[in-house]
């Protein structure tokens, strides 16, 4: 017994327990030249691959003598990028990084490469608005969630009334994706501080992905979300001060809701809209719009998309439809794919054009 206790004391004093010998891992490590090193500790793994939207293809990582796999990517364009590791065929996020993608499925890790100059989505030394969580009763008599941005200087009891942007997430994203990944609140802060965007309220609903494929979410927006906002916030309630924007499936919902409710929205802006849904086919399959009315009343109708977006063909079909009908449609094609890097760019382009 004494020998066992003596051995334990020696192990504790010398730090030679097995768990104490595990290597310390820093990941991701962003260097001063904007290169990034990713690391993952897995002594017994046979292969570890980095999957990231920084690179067009997965990249094999190499293992050192301590069992830490690593890879360095040089000269990365400053932005926020999702990434994950595939360890012997199993995808995992980075256990050394608490910054995760807000999503209902697998949560990838995120790396923020800030660069030398402040980006439009960066935290800057400007007055900041506030992001609040609110709940409302949905059309299904359930509790719905809203994330609401109020601009700097907002006073719920003041005399100022604000225009409202309804901002819809995509796919398996959540109401938090627009702030945690898309940085909508910081983009608004910075553009408002620069005098490029008007102070506005931004409403980011949790848009159940199933509901977005039908008219249920649109009904919820019109009958529950908008009335809730207009009953609880000092907002302007005319169509000229109401905008709707969304990404992917949320971009498709934006077109469905905005263009089918012309009396409610003067700004309809879709980012890489996914339009292969029953609702879109029902609304636009045999659509005969009053083109003059649409063009006179819509202050902005736009579709933005990445040139290598996985849904570029679907998006182009919507563009062709609206062009054939004669609608005044603004389009923008940028490098990149179906990414939240592009979403930030699209939102930063849109905000200065709203409520002019």
C-alpha positions as CSV (number, residue, x, y, z in Angstrom):
1,X,0.0,0.0,0.0
2,X,2.8,2.3,0.9
3,X,4.5,1.6,-2.4
4,X,1.3,2.5,-4.3
5,X,0.9,5.8,-2.4
6,X,4.6,6.6,-3.0
7,X,4.2,6.0,-6.7
8,X,1.1,8.2,-6.9
9,X,2.9,11.0,-5.1
10,X,5.7,10.8,-7.6
11,X,3.4,10.9,-10.5
12,X,1.5,13.9,-9.1
13,X,4.7,15.8,-8.3
14,X,6.3,15.2,-11.7
15,X,3.2,15.7,-13.8
16,X,3.6,12.3,-15.5
17,X,0.0,11.2,-15.5
18,X,-1.1,10.2,-19.0
19,X,-3.7,13.0,-19.2
20,X,-1.1,15.6,-18.2
21,X,1.1,14.6,-21.1
22,X,-1.6,15.4,-23.7
23,X,-0.3,18.2,-25.9
24,X,-1.8,21.7,-25.6
25,X,-3.6,22.6,-28.8
26,X,-4.4,26.1,-30.1
27,X,-6.8,26.1,-33.0
28,X,-7.5,28.0,-35.0
29,X,-4.4,30.3,-34.8
30,X,-4.7,33.4,-37.0
31,X,-1.3,34.8,-37.8
32,X,-0.3,38.5,-38.4
33,X,0.0,37.8,-42.2
34,X,-3.6,36.5,-42.3
35,X,-2.4,32.9,-42.6
36,X,-4.3,30.4,-40.4
37,X,-3.2,27.2,-38.7
38,X,-5.8,24.6,-37.8
39,X,-4.9,21.8,-35.3
40,X,-6.6,18.7,-34.1
41,X,-5.3,16.2,-31.5
42,X,-5.9,12.6,-32.4
43,X,-2.9,10.4,-31.8
44,X,-4.6,7.2,-33.0
45,X,-6.4,8.6,-36.0
46,X,-5.3,7.4,-39.5
47,X,-6.4,10.5,-41.3
48,X,-7.7,14.0,-40.6
49,X,-9.0,16.3,-43.3
50,X,-9.8,20.0,-43.0
51,X,-13.1,21.0,-44.7
52,X,-13.5,24.8,-45.0
53,X,-15.0,27.3,-47.3
54,X,-11.7,29.0,-47.5
55,X,-10.5,26.3,-49.9
56,X,-12.3,24.8,-52.9
57,X,-11.5,21.3,-51.8
58,X,-10.8,19.4,-48.5
59,X,-7.2,19.4,-47.5
60,X,-5.2,16.6,-45.8
61,X,-3.6,17.5,-42.5
62,X,-0.3,16.1,-41.2
63,X,0.4,14.6,-37.8
64,X,3.4,15.4,-35.6
65,X,5.2,13.2,-33.0
66,X,2.8,14.3,-30.3
67,X,-0.3,13.2,-32.2
68,X,-1.4,16.7,-33.3
69,X,-2.6,17.1,-36.8
70,X,-2.2,20.5,-38.4
71,X,-2.3,22.5,-41.6
72,X,-1.6,26.2,-42.4
73,X,-3.5,28.1,-45.1
74,X,-1.5,31.2,-46.3
75,X,-2.9,34.6,-47.2
76,X,-6.6,34.2,-46.3
77,X,-9.0,37.0,-47.4
78,X,-10.3,38.5,-44.2
79,X,-13.8,37.3,-43.4
80,X,-15.6,34.7,-41.2
81,X,-15.3,31.2,-42.5
82,X,-16.9,27.9,-41.3
83,X,-14.8,24.8,-41.1
84,X,-14.7,21.3,-39.7
85,X,-12.5,18.2,-39.4
86,X,-13.1,14.8,-40.9
87,X,-11.4,12.3,-38.6
88,X,-11.3,8.8,-40.1
89,X,-14.5,9.5,-42.0
90,X,-16.4,11.2,-39.2
91,X,-17.1,15.0,-39.3
92,X,-16.4,16.9,-36.1
93,X,-16.1,20.5,-35.1
94,X,-13.0,22.0,-33.5
95,X,-13.0,21.1,-29.8
96,X,-10.6,24.0,-29.1
97,X,-12.9,26.6,-30.5
98,X,-16.2,27.7,-28.9
99,X,-17.2,29.9,-31.9
100,X,-19.8,27.7,-33.7
101,X,-22.1,28.1,-36.6
102,X,-25.7,28.7,-35.5
103,X,-27.6,25.9,-37.2
104,X,-30.1,23.2,-36.3
105,X,-27.9,20.4,-37.8
106,X,-24.2,19.8,-37.5
107,X,-22.6,23.0,-36.1
108,X,-19.4,23.8,-37.9
109,X,-16.7,25.8,-36.2
110,X,-16.0,29.4,-37.3
111,X,-12.8,31.3,-37.8
112,X,-12.8,35.1,-37.9
113,X,-9.9,36.6,-39.9
114,X,-10.1,40.3,-39.1
115,X,-7.3,41.7,-41.3
116,X,-5.6,45.1,-41.0
117,X,-8.6,47.2,-41.7
118,X,-12.1,47.1,-40.2
119,X,-14.6,45.2,-42.3
120,X,-18.2,46.2,-42.6
121,X,-19.2,43.3,-40.3
122,X,-16.4,44.0,-37.7
123,X,-17.0,45.3,-34.2
124,X,-16.0,48.9,-34.5
125,X,-15.9,51.9,-32.2
126,X,-19.3,53.3,-33.1
127,X,-22.6,53.5,-31.2
128,X,-24.2,50.1,-31.0
129,X,-27.8,48.9,-31.3
130,X,-29.3,46.2,-29.2
131,X,-30.3,42.6,-30.1
132,X,-33.2,41.2,-28.0
133,X,-35.0,37.9,-27.9
134,X,-38.8,38.1,-28.0
135,X,-41.5,35.5,-28.3
136,X,-44.9,35.7,-29.9
137,X,-47.8,33.3,-30.6
138,X,-47.6,31.6,-34.0
139,X,-50.5,30.6,-36.3
140,X,-50.1,27.1,-34.9
141,X,-50.7,28.5,-31.4
142,X,-47.1,27.8,-30.5
143,X,-44.4,30.0,-29.1
144,X,-42.4,31.6,-31.9
145,X,-39.0,33.3,-31.5
146,X,-37.8,36.6,-32.8
147,X,-34.4,38.2,-32.7
148,X,-34.9,42.0,-32.9
149,X,-32.3,44.6,-33.6
150,X,-33.0,48.1,-32.4
151,X,-30.7,50.9,-33.6
152,X,-28.4,53.1,-31.4
153,X,-30.4,55.6,-29.5
154,X,-33.6,53.6,-29.7
155,X,-36.2,54.6,-27.1
156,X,-39.3,52.4,-26.9
157,X,-41.2,55.3,-25.4
158,X,-39.8,58.0,-27.6
159,X,-41.3,59.9,-30.4
160,X,-39.2,58.4,-33.2
161,X,-40.9,55.8,-35.3
162,X,-38.6,53.4,-37.4
163,X,-38.9,51.5,-40.7
164,X,-38.7,47.8,-40.4
165,X,-36.6,45.1,-42.2
166,X,-37.8,41.5,-41.9
167,X,-34.8,39.3,-42.4
168,X,-35.3,35.6,-43.0
169,X,-32.6,32.9,-42.5
170,X,-32.1,29.9,-44.8
171,X,-32.3,26.1,-44.7
172,X,-31.4,24.6,-41.4
173,X,-30.3,28.0,-40.0
174,X,-31.9,29.7,-37.0
175,X,-32.9,33.2,-36.0
176,X,-29.4,33.6,-34.5
177,X,-27.6,32.9,-37.7
178,X,-28.1,36.4,-39.0
179,X,-26.3,37.8,-36.0
180,X,-23.8,35.1,-35.0
181,X,-22.6,34.4,-38.6
182,X,-24.1,37.1,-40.7
183,X,-23.3,39.9,-38.2
184,X,-26.4,41.8,-39.3
185,X,-26.4,43.9,-36.2
186,X,-22.8,45.0,-36.6
187,X,-23.3,45.7,-40.3
188,X,-26.3,47.9,-39.4
189,X,-24.3,49.7,-36.6
190,X,-21.4,50.5,-38.9
191,X,-23.5,51.7,-41.9
192,X,-25.8,53.8,-39.6
193,X,-22.7,55.4,-38.0
194,X,-21.3,56.2,-41.4
195,X,-24.6,57.8,-42.5
196,X,-25.0,55.2,-45.2
197,X,-28.1,53.5,-43.8
198,X,-31.1,54.8,-42.0
199,X,-31.7,53.8,-38.4
200,X,-34.1,50.8,-38.6
201,X,-35.5,47.9,-36.7
202,X,-34.5,44.5,-38.0
203,X,-36.7,41.5,-37.2
204,X,-35.2,38.1,-37.6
205,X,-37.8,35.4,-37.0
206,X,-37.2,31.7,-36.4
207,X,-38.6,30.5,-39.7
208,X,-39.2,26.8,-39.3
209,X,-37.7,25.2,-42.4
210,X,-40.7,23.1,-43.0
211,X,-43.0,26.1,-42.9
212,X,-40.9,27.9,-45.4
213,X,-41.7,25.4,-48.1
214,X,-45.4,26.2,-47.8
215,X,-47.6,29.2,-47.3
216,X,-47.7,28.7,-43.5
217,X,-44.7,30.9,-42.8
218,X,-46.0,33.7,-45.0
219,X,-49.3,33.5,-43.2
220,X,-47.5,33.6,-39.9
221,X,-45.5,36.7,-41.0
222,X,-48.5,38.6,-42.2
223,X,-51.0,37.6,-39.4
224,X,-48.8,37.3,-36.4
225,X,-45.2,38.6,-36.7
226,X,-45.9,42.0,-38.3
227,X,-48.9,42.7,-36.0
228,X,-46.7,41.8,-33.0
229,X,-44.0,44.2,-34.0
230,X,-46.4,47.0,-34.8
231,X,-48.1,46.5,-31.4
232,X,-44.9,46.4,-29.4
233,X,-42.5,48.8,-31.1
234,X,-42.6,52.4,-32.4
235,X,-42.6,51.6,-36.1
236,X,-43.8,53.2,-39.3
237,X,-46.6,51.0,-40.7
238,X,-46.9,52.1,-44.3
239,X,-45.5,49.8,-47.1
240,X,-42.8,52.3,-48.0
241,X,-41.2,51.7,-44.6
242,X,-41.4,47.9,-44.7
243,X,-38.8,45.6,-46.3
244,X,-38.3,41.9,-46.5
245,X,-35.1,40.1,-47.3
246,X,-33.9,36.5,-47.0
247,X,-31.3,33.9,-47.9
248,X,-31.7,30.6,-49.7
249,X,-35.0,29.0,-48.7
250,X,-35.6,32.3,-46.8
251,X,-34.9,34.1,-50.1
252,X,-37.6,32.0,-51.8
253,X,-39.9,32.9,-48.9
254,X,-39.0,36.5,-49.4
255,X,-40.2,36.5,-53.0
256,X,-43.3,34.6,-52.1
257,X,-44.3,36.9,-49.2
258,X,-43.1,40.2,-50.7
259,X,-44.5,39.9,-54.2
260,X,-47.8,38.3,-53.1
261,X,-48.3,41.2,-50.6
262,X,-47.5,44.2,-52.6
263,X,-49.7,46.3,-50.3
264,X,-47.3,45.5,-47.4
265,X,-43.8,45.7,-48.8
266,X,-42.0,48.2,-51.0
267,X,-38.6,46.5,-50.8
268,X,-38.2,42.8,-51.7
269,X,-34.6,41.5,-51.8
270,X,-33.7,37.9,-52.2
271,X,-30.2,36.4,-51.7
272,X,-29.6,33.2,-53.7
273,X,-33.3,32.3,-53.4
274,X,-34.2,28.6,-53.5
275,X,-37.5,28.7,-55.5
276,X,-38.2,25.0,-56.1
277,X,-41.0,24.9,-53.6
278,X,-44.7,24.1,-53.9
279,X,-45.5,27.6,-52.7
280,X,-43.4,29.3,-55.4
281,X,-44.8,27.1,-58.1
282,X,-48.3,27.9,-56.9
283,X,-47.7,31.6,-56.8
284,X,-45.7,32.1,-60.0
285,X,-46.5,29.1,-62.1
286,X,-49.3,30.8,-64.0
287,X,-48.7,34.4,-62.8
288,X,-50.1,37.3,-64.7
289,X,-49.0,40.4,-62.7
290,X,-50.0,43.9,-63.3
291,X,-46.5,44.9,-64.3
292,X,-47.1,48.6,-64.2
293,X,-48.4,48.4,-60.7
294,X,-45.5,46.3,-59.5
295,X,-42.9,48.6,-61.1
296,X,-44.6,51.7,-59.8
297,X,-45.0,50.4,-56.2
298,X,-41.8,48.4,-55.7
299,X,-39.0,50.7,-54.7
300,X,-36.5,47.8,-54.9
301,X,-36.8,44.3,-56.2
302,X,-33.4,42.5,-56.3
303,X,-31.8,39.1,-56.5
304,X,-28.2,38.6,-55.6
305,X,-26.2,35.4,-56.0
306,X,-22.7,33.9,-56.1
307,X,-21.4,32.9,-59.5
308,X,-20.6,29.4,-58.2
309,X,-23.6,29.0,-56.0
310,X,-24.9,25.5,-56.0
311,X,-28.4,26.8,-56.9
312,X,-27.3,29.2,-59.6
313,X,-29.5,27.4,-62.2
314,X,-32.6,27.7,-59.9
315,X,-31.8,31.3,-59.2
316,X,-31.4,32.1,-62.9
317,X,-34.8,30.6,-63.6
318,X,-36.4,33.0,-61.2
319,X,-34.4,35.9,-62.7
320,X,-35.6,34.9,-66.2
321,X,-39.2,34.6,-65.0
322,X,-39.2,38.1,-63.6
323,X,-37.4,39.6,-66.6
324,X,-39.8,37.9,-69.0
325,X,-42.7,39.5,-67.0
326,X,-41.1,42.9,-67.4
327,X,-40.4,43.6,-63.8
328,X,-37.7,46.1,-62.9
329,X,-35.3,43.7,-61.3
330,X,-31.8,44.5,-60.0
331,X,-29.4,41.6,-60.1
332,X,-25.9,41.2,-58.8
333,X,-23.5,38.3,-59.4
334,X,-20.4,38.0,-57.2
335,X,-17.6,35.5,-56.9
336,X,-18.2,32.6,-54.5
337,X,-21.0,30.2,-53.7
338,X,-23.9,29.6,-51.4
339,X,-22.2,31.1,-48.4
340,X,-22.7,33.4,-45.5
341,X,-19.6,35.3,-46.6
342,X,-21.7,36.4,-49.5
343,X,-24.7,37.0,-47.3
344,X,-22.8,39.6,-45.4
345,X,-21.8,41.3,-48.7
346,X,-25.4,41.2,-49.9
347,X,-26.8,42.7,-46.7
348,X,-24.2,45.4,-46.6
349,X,-25.2,46.3,-50.2
350,X,-28.9,46.2,-49.5
351,X,-29.1,48.3,-46.3
352,X,-28.0,51.6,-47.8
353,X,-30.7,51.3,-50.4
354,X,-33.6,50.8,-48.1
355,X,-36.1,53.5,-47.0
356,X,-34.6,56.2,-49.2
